[in-house]
Amino acid sequence: MNLVDAIFAALGEQTVTVIGTEAVELVIPRVAGQIKELKYQRAIVAEEVEKLLDDFPLSTKRQPVSSRSGLSPASAMTVRR
């Protein structure tokens, strides 16, 4: 048996126990599921906010309110309605 074969034979007989491996196998899938659910909820909230912004008078999707001479933007909104 040459040196390379001896090294591979010795490595094949060794075992390594990593503490916490079982805990990681339980925790990681749960955390991944929570992240996936949070991303889904975030998308729903973003969609709801977009709908609310569509109805909001000062939304950037509408024409911006420009103040008229002597009127603040808030007063201009009142006049504009």
N, C-alpha and C positions, 0 to 999 in steps of 0.2 A: 504494500500500500504506500503510495507516495504522499507527500506532505499535503497536497491539495485535497486528496481524498480523505485523509485523516482529519483535516479541518472541517470539511463538510460533514463527516460522520459525527464529529464531536458537536457541531452546531445542531445537527438533527436530534441529538439526545437531550439537548438543553431545553428547558421550559422557563418562561418568564411569566410571573404573575404580577399584573398591574393592579394596584389597589384602586378601587372606585370604578372599575370597568362596568360592573353590573349596574351601579347607580347611574352611570352615564347612559347606559342602554335604556334605562327607564326615563330619565329626565329629558334627554335631547328630543325624542319624538314628541313629548308633551309640549315642550317649549316651541318646537317647530309648528305644532298644531295651533298653539296660542298666537304665534306670529301670523300664521295664515289667516286665522279668524280676525285678528286686528286689522290686517290689510283689507279684508272683505268689509269690515265695519267702516273703515276709513273711506272706502270707495262709496259706500252708501251715504255717509255723512257728506262727502264732497258733492254728491249728486243732489242731496237735499238743500245744501247751501246754494248751489247753482240755481235751483228753482226759486229759492228765497230772493236771491239777487236779481233774478229776472223781474220780480215784482217791486223791487226797492227803487224809489225815485232817483236816488243818487248813484245808481249802479253805473259802472264804466261801460256797460253794454248799451246804455242810453246816451243821448247827447249830454255832455257835461253842462252843468249850470254855470253860466257866466253872469257875473254881477253886472247890473246896469248902474248907470251913474246914480249915486245916492242910495243904492240898495245893496244890502249884504247878500251873499248867495242864498241864505235861508229865506230872506224876504223875497228874493227873485223866484225861488221855488214856489212860494205861496202865490205870487202873482201869476206864475206860469201855469199853475193848475187851473 
